[in-house]
């Protein structure tokens, strides 16, 4: 058990006083998993501590505002600034990521999506690549023409 005792002597207003201060008695943890107390307390506000930045999107954007990201990684003349609210343009990317993913902030989600999109998507080069499953790939390799499907009924040999 851990107990701290402090003795205090002094004078105040011409009178002497004596005090005894003790901490709360607390048993030491004997758990093999460690104590329930935090070993290292962060000294920086949330989002500023570099140890937690691996939860905040692409590491190349860390510490930068959307304005700096667009200047460095995107084309500033064609970036749709009207989709990013003024209030979010000067906030760091980590804050935007946390707002979007932890808090579900709609404008922050849109800003993060715009900032993390690849150039091909911005230009409309591709939206989504369709992936085929195993049976679809086998059907393509077989060379037989696809049968038209109308409705949910059973297929006959005459279709």
matplotlib code that plots the C-alpha trace (Angstrom):
import matplotlib.pyplot as plt

x = [0.0, 1.3, 0.7, 2.3, 2.5, 3.6, 4.1, 3.7, 4.8, 4.6, 3.1, 0.2, -1.0, 1.3, -0.1, 1.7, 0.1, 0.9, -0.7, -0.5, -1.5, -1.8, -2.6, -5.4, -4.3, -4.1, -3.0, -0.3, -1.6, -0.5, -2.1, 0.1, -1.5, -0.2, -2.0, -5.1, -3.2, -1.8, 2.0, 2.6, 0.2, 0.3, 1.3, -0.2, -3.9, -5.5, -4.4, -1.1, 0.7, 2.8, 2.3, -1.4, -1.0, -1.1, -4.9, -5.1, -4.9, -1.9, 1.3, 2.3, -0.6, 0.2, 0.7, -0.6, -3.8, -6.0, -4.5, -0.9, -2.0, -3.6, -0.6, 1.8, 0.0, -2.9, -3.6, -4.7, -6.4, -8.8, -9.4, -13.1, -12.7, -16.4, -16.9, -14.6, -16.1, -14.1, -14.0, -12.2, -9.6, -7.2, -7.5, -4.8, -5.5, -5.4, -8.2, -10.2, -9.6, -10.7, -13.8, -14.7, -14.0, -14.6, -17.4, -19.0, -18.8, -20.4, -18.3, -15.1, -15.9, -16.3, -13.1, -11.1, -12.5, -11.5, -8.0, -7.3, -8.7, -6.3, -5.9, -7.5, -10.8, -10.6, -10.4, -13.2, -10.8, -12.4, -15.0, -14.7, -13.0, -15.4, -13.9, -15.2, -15.5, -14.2, -17.2, -17.5, -13.8, -14.4, -17.4, -15.4, -12.6, -14.9, -15.8, -19.5, -21.8, -23.7, -27.4, -29.8, -31.7, -35.3, -36.9, -36.3, -37.8, -36.0, -34.0, -35.0, -32.9, -34.6, -33.5]
y = [0.0, 3.4, 6.3, 9.8, 11.8, 15.4, 17.4, 21.2, 23.7, 27.5, 30.7, 32.7, 35.9, 35.6, 32.2, 28.9, 26.0, 22.4, 20.3, 16.7, 16.0, 12.5, 11.0, 8.5, 5.0, 3.0, -0.6, -1.2, -3.0, -6.6, -7.3, -8.9, -6.5, -3.4, -0.8, 1.0, 4.4, 6.0, 5.7, 8.8, 11.7, 13.8, 17.4, 18.6, 19.0, 16.2, 16.3, 18.2, 15.2, 13.5, 10.1, 10.0, 11.2, 7.8, 8.0, 11.1, 10.1, 10.5, 11.4, 13.8, 16.1, 16.2, 19.7, 21.4, 23.4, 22.7, 25.9, 24.5, 21.0, 22.4, 24.6, 21.7, 18.6, 19.8, 22.3, 25.5, 27.0, 24.0, 23.1, 23.5, 25.9, 26.6, 23.1, 23.7, 26.2, 29.2, 28.1, 24.8, 26.2, 27.4, 24.3, 21.6, 18.4, 16.3, 18.3, 17.9, 14.1, 13.8, 16.0, 13.9, 10.4, 10.7, 13.4, 12.8, 16.5, 16.6, 19.6, 18.1, 14.8, 16.5, 18.6, 15.5, 13.6, 16.5, 16.8, 13.0, 12.3, 11.2, 13.5, 10.9, 11.1, 14.9, 14.9, 12.3, 9.7, 6.9, 6.7, 3.1, 0.1, -2.9, -6.0, -9.4, -12.4, -15.9, -17.2, -14.1, -14.4, -18.1, -17.2, -14.5, -17.0, -19.8, -17.9, -18.8, -15.9, -14.6, -15.5, -12.6, -12.7, -11.5, -11.7, -14.3, -17.4, -20.6, -20.8, -23.1, -24.6, -22.4, -19.0]
z = [0.0, -0.9, 1.6, 1.5, 4.7, 4.9, 8.0, 7.9, 10.5, 10.3, 11.5, 10.1, 11.5, 14.5, 15.5, 15.1, 13.4, 12.8, 10.1, 8.9, 5.3, 4.0, 0.6, 0.1, 0.8, -2.4, -2.8, -5.4, -8.5, -8.6, -12.0, -14.6, -17.1, -15.3, -13.3, -14.5, -14.4, -17.5, -17.7, -19.7, -19.7, -23.0, -22.4, -25.6, -26.6, -28.6, -32.2, -31.4, -29.9, -32.6, -30.9, -31.9, -35.4, -36.9, -36.6, -38.7, -42.4, -44.8, -43.0, -45.7, -44.8, -41.0, -39.6, -42.8, -43.4, -46.5, -48.1, -47.7, -48.9, -52.1, -52.8, -52.5, -53.7, -55.9, -58.6, -56.9, -60.0, -60.4, -56.8, -55.8, -52.9, -52.8, -51.3, -48.3, -45.8, -44.7, -41.1, -42.0, -44.4, -41.7, -39.5, -39.5, -41.4, -38.3, -36.8, -40.0, -40.0, -36.3, -37.0, -40.0, -38.6, -34.9, -34.8, -38.2, -39.1, -42.6, -43.9, -42.6, -44.2, -47.6, -47.1, -46.2, -49.2, -51.5, -50.1, -50.2, -53.7, -56.3, -59.4, -61.7, -59.7, -59.7, -63.5, -63.8, -65.2, -63.2, -60.5, -59.4, -60.9, -61.1, -59.7, -60.8, -58.5, -59.2, -61.0, -63.2, -64.2, -65.1, -67.2, -69.1, -69.8, -71.0, -74.2, -74.2, -74.8, -71.9, -71.8, -71.4, -68.1, -67.9, -64.5, -61.8, -63.4, -64.3, -67.5, -70.3, -73.1, -75.6, -74.1]

ax = plt.figure().add_subplot(projection="3d")
ax.plot(x, y, z, "-o")
ax.set_aspect("equal")
plt.show()
